[in-house]
């Protein structure tokens, strides 16, 4: 099978227990990464360092760890990882999520079956508790995204068409589109639209590939003036790239901006009852 790099970024506020669960899910893959590339986005706690030190022991993957002197936030940190990756294909993983055991196997089989692909994601199932592995088994929450290239383009007019923690992409395609950049909360959506506009062929695997951890703090982060500024900037970029016209720009802004003014608890209910 093709070789690939797994890229993860870690910063000081990560939970060591979540990081350990994430790494165990990677070690349990039916097809393992050839390189695990860790970007330390600023200094870490001793507990996080201990988890990484233990993870490297007796592991068949080649570990590369890059220490950034200060926190630069997720977009710039991932950009440095893309630049440093050893292999042409790069997989992304968030350090508090759980990979399904055959995630990479399924994605690699799909990539090897379509040589034109440059960007491939998949579906996620969200769980909403920090203390237990799964507490939403009775009410699984799936974020389903379209699987075909044309459907992905249409979906991108309204929302990000990929679940970021499931994505694998060609390093060359990302660099050609300008790489990740500073774009708070929307650095992934920003990159996908530029890659699509640049001609990258896209797809999403139909299966759930990652169990994604979610809690109430996520909804607090996705509201307020700063988030509204990012939303406004994103809509302007979609219009500039030709994804949306002026009427669609006004529609999207009218739909998305007021939501960011809602209380976090209301926003959480909206996500679970409508957007999922």
N, C-alpha and C positions, 0 to 999 in steps of 0.2 A: 504494500500500500504506500501511497505518497506520504512523505514526511511533512510534519507541520509543527508550528510553534503555538503554544498556549500562552496568551498574554493576560496577566492580571495586575491590577494596580491596587495598592494597599496604603491606607493612611492611618493616622494615629487613633482615630475614633472607632476603628473596626473592632468587633467583638471577637476575642480569641477563640471562643467555643464555636462560633459560626465559621470562622476561618478553618478550624480543624475539621469540621464537618464537610466543608467545601473540598478541602484537599483529599479527604478520604474518598469522596465521590469521584474524584479524578483518578486516584490510584486504583479504584475499582472498575475502571473502564475496560471494556473488551478490546478496545484499541487505544493505546496510551499515547500522549504527546511525545514527540521526539525531543522537544525543548520546552521547558516550563520557564517562562520569562516573567520575573517579578519586578515591577517598578515600585520602589518604596517612595511614595509621594511625601517626602519629608521624614523626619525621625519618627520611629515607632516606639511603642511601649515595650518593656522587657517581656511581657507575656506574649505579645505578637511575635517578637523575635524568637522566643522559645518554640512557638508553634512552627515557624519556618525552619528552624534548625532541626527539629525532630522530623519534619516532613522530608527533608533532603536525605535522611539516613536510609541506606539500602534501597534507593529508588532507581529504577532503570532509566528514567528520563534524565536528560542533561539540564541541569538547573543553571539559569543565568539570573543574577540579582543585581539590579542597578539602584543605587541609593541617590536620590535627589536631595540636595542640601536643605531645601525648604518645600513646603506644600505649594504646588503650582495649580492644583485642581485637576479634575479628571480628564478634560480634553487635552491640555498640553502634556499631561503625564502619559496618556495613551499614545500621543503622537511620538513621544520619545521611544516608546516600546515598539511601535511600528518600524521606526527607523533602525532599531537595534536588532530586530528579529532575524534569526538565522535562516529561516525557511520561507519559501514563497507564499505558502498558505499559512494564515494566522487565525487561530480560534480565540474568541473573547469569552471571558468568564468573570462574573462578579464574585467577590470573595465571601459573600454570605448566602449564596445559592447552592443548589444541589443538582449535579448532573445525573440524568438517568443513565444506567450502566452502559447502554449502547449508543449514547449520543454521538460520539465521534465516528463510530463505525457506520452509522446510518448516513451521516453527512458525507463522509469520504466516499461511500458507495455512490451517492448521488452526484458528487463532484466528478468522480471518475467516469460516470455514465454520461456526462455532458461537459465536454471540454470547453464550451463557450462560457460557462458560469464564472462569474468573478465575485459574487456576493450571495451567500446562502445562510438563511436563518431557519427558524422552526417555531413551534408552538411552546407555550409555557403553561404550567399550572401554578397558581399562586397559593401560598399558605400564609396565614395572618397571625402567627404567634411567635414570640421570640424564645419561648422556653421549651416548647415541645416540637418534635420533628414535624408532625402533621396534626393539626387540630381541626382542620376544615375538611376532613375526609368525607363527612356527611354532605358538605356543600362545596365541592371542588369549584374553583374559580379559574376558568381557562381564558387566557388572552389569545384568541385565534386571529391569525393574520393570513392574508391571501397567499396562495402558493405559486401562482403563475406570474411571469414578468409583466404582462399588460395589466393584470389585476393589481399588482403591486404599485404600478405607476398611478393608477386611478385612486387607490387607497391613500397614496402619499399626498394627494390634494388636501386631505382632511387630517390625517394623523400619521405618526411614524409607522411605516409598513413592516418593521422588523422588531422582534424582541431582542434587544441588544445583547443580553447575556447568552443568546443562542448562536450568535453570528460567527461564521467563518468567511474570510475574504482573502483575495489575492493582494499581497503587499504592493505589487506594482500598480494595481488599480487604485488603491487608496492614496498612494503617493502622487499618482498622476492627477487625482481629483483635488489635491491640496492637503491631504491628511486631516486628522482631527485638529481642531483649533479651539480657542477659548470661546465657549458659547454656553453659558451656565444652564444646566438641566436639559438642554436640547442638543448637546454636542453630537449625539448619535444621529438624530433626525437631520441635522445640518449636514453631516457627512453623507448619509444615504442619498439625499436629494442631489448633492453635487456629483456623486458617483453615477447615479442614474442619468443625470444630465450629460455626463461625460461618455455615456454609451456602455456602461457596465451591465452585463446580463445578470439578472437577479432571479432568485427563487426562494421559497420557504418550504422546508420539509413539512409534510402534513401531520407528523407525529409530535407529541409532547416530548421535548428533549431536555428540559430543565424545570426543576421545581424552584420557584422564585419566592424568596422570603419578602414579606411585606408587613409593615406595621403602621400605626397611626402617624408616626413621625414623617412618613413619606408624603402623606396628604398635607401636613403642615408645610413641608418644603415646596409643594406645588401650588402655592397660593401667595398673594401679596404683590407689592409693587415691582419687586425685582423680577419675579416670574412673569408678570405681565409685560415687562420690557423685553424679555427674551421671546415671549410669544409674538409680540409686535414685530421684532426683528426677524423671526422665523417666517412670518407671513409675508413680509416684504421680500425676503429672499425667494420664497416660492413664486411670487409674482415676477421677480427679476429673472428667474430661471425659466419662466414660461410654464410652470406647473399649473398656475391658476391665473385667471384674468381679473380685471378690476372688480367685477361683480362678485366673483368667488372670494376675492380678498376681503371685501366688505362683509360677506356672509360669514366667513371663517372668523374674522375679528369679532363680529357681533355674537357668535356662538361661544368662542373660547375665552375671550377676555373677562366677561362678567363672572364666569365660573370660578376664576382665580380670586374673586372677592368673597367667596362663600367661606364660612367657618370650616375648619378641617374635618369635623365630625360629619357635616353635611356633604362635603366633598367625597368622603369615604363611602357614604351611602350611595351617592350618585355613581361612583365608579363601579360598585358591586352590583347595583340594580339595573344600570343602563349600559355603561361602557364595557361591561364584561358579559 
